[in-house]
Amino acid sequence: MATTPPARDAGQRKRDALARLTTDEDAWVSSASTDGTPWLVPLSFVWHDERLVMATKKNNPTARNLRANGACWVALGPTRDVVLIESTAETVASDALPDDTGKAFAEKLGWDPRGREAWVFLVFRPRRILAWREVNEIAGRELMRDGVWRV
């Protein structure tokens, strides 16, 4: 039988969440259409200037959903070390992303959709971040609220 690791304090959880945001490459993005149909897809990302930046084809359901209603959730990590991010997302034309952000995206992920008309960037502004490993961390899982780090 596996032993539950001791609960991390809030500072350690924040450091671990930031490490995951910096080093992970893929996340699950949930959105909903205007009629409420849910949509869940994996997308690659870069964490830059306290924003998640992803790219997708501009006519994909995720891009359409987020253009209509920017509210969404993003999930990182496995189920026993999860980071959940409630966000507001905006779509940015492929030629309108700031140069430093585009460069960070291309360097981390090894491809560059800037200037490709069929693509858009999705820029996620975190409003709430939750992180936990096991049940012993549920009570203190909220690291960010209303876009402000609590730790």
Helices and strands as residue ranges (DSSP letters): H 10-23, E 26-32, E 38-48, E 51-57, H 61-68, E 71-76, E 82-93, H 99-109, E 119-132, G 135-137, E 142-145, E 148-149
